[in-house]
Amino acid sequence: MQLNIKATNIELTSEIKDYVQKKVDMLDKFLGKIQTLNASFEVELITNHHLKGEIYRAEMNLEIPRELLRVEKTEKDLFKAIDKVKDHMAEVIKKYKEKKIDGKRAQKVKS
């Protein structure tokens, strides 16, 4: 999957890029034959207004035919936020596929 990675208020190191790419590649098995039109991942440091430590935000947008799957998580650790986004996106993909399959079954019953 071709992935666009963006960083805001943080340096996008090769370690972060590789980690994000590795986690997103794990989602390919959930997608199966679903074609991805666009995949983007953003990491951000959002601590300007927080008093206790750094807060990181990770967001993933996955554009597939006629649908946009989006997940956003915040965490005190950047890599934890990335992991949570990956895990939640896997669940979103599973639900999307189930909804799609159930829709096809309902159409067959009506026919």
C-alpha positions in Angstrom: 0.0 0.0 0.0 1.4 3.4 -1.0 1.4 5.6 2.2 1.8 9.3 2.6 3.3 10.1 6.0 3.1 13.7 7.5 4.6 15.0 10.7 3.5 18.2 12.4 5.5 19.9 15.2 7.9 16.9 15.2 10.8 15.7 13.1 9.9 12.8 10.9 12.8 10.5 11.4 13.5 7.3 9.5 12.7 5.3 12.6 9.2 6.8 12.8 8.7 6.4 9.1 9.8 2.7 9.2 7.6 2.0 12.2 4.5 3.6 10.7 5.1 1.7 7.4 5.6 -1.6 9.2 2.3 -1.1 11.1 0.3 0.0 8.1 1.7 -3.0 6.1 0.1 -5.3 8.7 -3.3 -3.9 7.6 -3.0 -5.3 4.1 -4.1 -8.7 5.3 -7.4 -7.2 6.6 -8.0 -5.3 3.4 -7.8 -8.4 1.2 -9.1 -7.5 -2.3 -10.3 -4.0 -1.3 -8.6 -1.4 -3.4 -7.1 1.5 -1.6 -7.3 4.8 -3.5 -5.3 6.9 -1.0 -3.7 6.2 2.4 -2.3 8.9 4.7 -0.9 8.8 8.1 -0.1 11.9 10.3 1.8 12.1 13.5 1.8 15.3 15.6 3.1 16.7 18.8 0.3 18.6 20.5 1.7 19.8 23.8 1.6 23.5 23.4 -1.5 23.8 25.8 -0.8 20.8 28.1 0.8 21.3 31.5 1.9 17.7 32.1 4.3 16.3 29.5 4.1 15.8 25.8 0.9 14.5 24.0 1.2 12.9 20.6 -1.6 12.5 18.1 -1.7 9.8 15.3 -4.3 9.8 12.6 -4.8 7.5 9.6 -7.1 8.1 6.7 -7.8 5.2 4.3 -9.7 6.1 1.1 -11.4 3.1 -0.5 -14.1 3.1 -3.2 -17.1 5.1 -2.0 -15.8 5.3 1.6 -13.3 7.0 3.9 -12.1 5.1 6.9 -10.5 7.4 9.5 -9.0 6.8 12.9 -7.4 9.2 15.3 -5.8 8.6 18.7 -3.8 10.6 21.3 -1.3 9.2 23.7 1.7 10.2 25.8 4.0 8.0 23.8 4.1 8.4 20.0 4.7 4.7 19.3 1.7 3.7 21.5 -0.5 6.2 19.5 0.6 4.6 16.3 -0.1 1.1 17.6 -3.6 2.2 18.8 -4.4 3.7 15.4 -3.3 0.5 13.6 -5.3 -1.7 16.0 -8.4 0.4 15.7 -8.1 0.7 11.9 -8.0 -3.1 11.7 -11.3 -3.2 13.6 -12.8 -0.5 11.3 -11.8 -2.5 8.2 -13.3 -5.6 9.6 -16.6 -3.8 10.3 -16.6 -2.3 6.8 -16.1 -5.7 5.2 -18.9 -7.3 7.4 -21.2 -4.5 6.4 -20.4 -4.9 2.8 -20.9 -8.7 2.9 -24.2 -8.3 4.8 -25.4 -5.8 2.2 -24.7 -8.3 -0.6 -26.5 -11.1 1.3 -29.5 -8.8 1.8 -29.6 -8.1 -1.9 -29.5 -11.8 -2.7 -32.4 -12.5 -0.4 -34.5 -9.7 -2.1 -33.8 -11.2 -5.6 
